[in-house]
Amino acid sequence: MIPPPEDETANPRARIQGVETLADDWFILRRYTLQLLRHDGDIQQFSRLSVECGDRASALLYSRSRGTVLLTDQFRLPAFLHGDPSGALFEVLGGLVGERAAHEAARREVEEEAGYRVKRLDHLATVYLSPQLSAERTHLFAGEYSPEDRVGAGGGIAEEGEDNKVFELSLDRAVSLVLQQPAADAKTLLLLFMAKSLGLLTGPPGPSGRL
């Protein structure tokens, strides 16, 4: 059994020796020089890059009465660069958190991208999707929608280069489509699998953490 980590508040295992900013644009790229106390007792100095562009919030909308979830199909440059001529990925709704709280950002993105103003979102998890490089955290939410929640056409903000098409799919069909892609969006897979494991489309009202 692996013992729990000791309280390192007073004597942290890692210490930052220096920070160099390499780029400061839409994202910030920094090189950190660190000193780390290894598990074998040795002290090691090394450097790591960190990409910092703020946290993201993502939301899976689902309907128990219809037995469906909502996904978007939008252009992503990495998919295009890896050989997909459409450059499209099936994704849950979401975007940058910015200055707002994560749940407010999730609500904003749901309305902008899908045109739904949902009454409730549940926080399911906060995850690092690429901790070896990026400081970005993704806050994952799920919420139930109904036709009465539709307040707009969705599609994203054209001025920001967004061109989202919304698909209403069964949960199994959504999982199948995402897995059929040459490479899937990680946050989307996480939320779809969590929806299946939690029984969101068939079980009682969603988990605690009502917002």
N, C-alpha and C positions, 0 to 999 in steps of 0.2 A: 504494500500500500504506500502511495506517495504521500509524504507528510504535507500538511498545508503550509503555504509560505509564511515566514515570520513577518511580524510587523516591521517594515523597513522605513517607516515615516521619518524616524530620527536619523537613520543611517541607510540611505537608499543604496540599492545594489549598483545602480548606474549613476554616473555623474557626467554632466555635459562640460566638456573642456573648451569648446569653441563652436561658433555658428557662423557660416558664410552664406549670404544670399546670392544665388546664382542667376535667378530670374524673378521678375516681379511684374506680372501682367495679369491675365485672367486667372492664373494660378501663381503661387509663390513656390519656387524651388529652392530649398536650403540644404546645405551640407553640414551635418552635425559631426563633430569629433567627440567621441565618448570614451569614458573609462568604465569598464565593467568588471565587477567581481564575479568570476566564473564559479561554477558549482564545485570545481576541484580546488578552489581556494586561490588560484592564480588571478592576477590582475592583468587585463588585456585592454589595449587602446586600439580603437578602430574608428572608421567613419561610415556614416549612413546618409543617404539622400532621403528627403521628405518632401512630397508634393502636398501643398496645402491650398485648398480652394473652398473650404467650408464644408459643413455637413449637408447631407441630403435627407429628404423624407420621401418615402414611397408608400403607396396605399393600394391594396387589393379591394375592389368593390365587388360584392357578391349579393345575390338575391336568392333567398330560400324559396320563395313562392315560384320563381321562374327556373330555379335550379341552374343559375348561370353566374359567370364572373365576367368582368370587363378587362380587356387588354387593349393596348394600342399598338399600332404598327408605325414605326417612325424611322427615318434615316439616321444611321450611325456611321460615322467615318471609319472606325475600325473594321466593321463588318464589310464595308466597301473595299477597304485596302486589303482584306484577306480574301478577296475574290468573289464576293457576292455582288452581282451587277446592280441589284436593287438597293443594296446597303441597308436593308430593313431588318429590324429586330422586333419580335413580339415582346412587349414589356408591360408591367404594371404602371400605374400612374405615378408621377413623381417629379421632383426637381430639387434645386438648391434651397436650403433652409433660409439663408440670408440673415436678416436682422430679426426675424420672427421666431416664435417658439416652433418646435418641430411639428406639433399637431396643427398649428395654424398654417404652416407651409404646406402640409399634406392636404388640408382642406382647399387651399388656394389652387394647388396643382390639379386636384380632382375636378374643380369647377372649370379651370382653364382648358384642360385637356379632354375631359369627357362631358362637360356641361352639366354635371350633377352637383347640387348643393346638399350634401348628406347631413343628417342630424347627429350622427354619432360615428366616431372612429375609436377603435381600440388599439392601444400600443401593444404589439406582440414581442418586439425585440429591437435591440440596437446592435448593429454588427459592423465590423471592419471587413470590407470586401477585398482589400489589397494591403494588409498591414505591413508587408515587407517594404512598401514604398510610400503609400499614401496615408496621411493623417485623417482622411475623410471617414466619418462614421455615417452609416445609413440607418435611419430610424424607420422601422417597418410597422405599418398600420393596416388594419382591415376594418371595413365598414359595410353595412347593408344598405342597398339602394332600392328605390322603387321608381316607377314611371313618374310619380308625382314630384320626385326630387329634381327632375330635369328642368333647368332654368336657361339653358343655352345650347348652342350647337357644338361647343367644344372645339377640338382640333389644334389647340395650342395658340401661341402668339406668333403670327406670321412675321412680324418685325424682328423676332429673335431667331428666325429660320426654322420654326417649328411647323410641321405639317403632319399632324397625328390623325390617323384613322382609327376609330373605335370599333372593336369587335365584341359582341356578346356571345359567349361560348359556354358550353357545359364545362365543368371543372376538368373532367377527363379529357375532353377535346383540347382544352387550353394546355394541359400538361403535354399532350401528344404533339401539338404544334410546336411548342417551345423546344421539346427534346428532338424534334426532327431537324432543327436548324443546325448548320455546321458547328456553331458555337452559340450557347444560350446565355441570356442575361442572368447573372447570378441572383440578384435580388428578386427577380421574377420567379425563378425556380424555388427559392426559399419560401416566398409567400404562398405559392401554389401548394407546395408540399406541407406547409404549416396548416393551410386551409383543409387539406385532406386529413392530416393527423388530428386536428382539433375538431373535425366534423362541423365546420362552420356552416355548411349548406344544409346539414340535416339535424344538427344538435340543438340544444337550448340556446338562448341568447348568448352573445359573445363573451369572451373572458373579461376579467376585471380590468380596470384601467379606463373606465369610460371617460370620454373627453367632451 
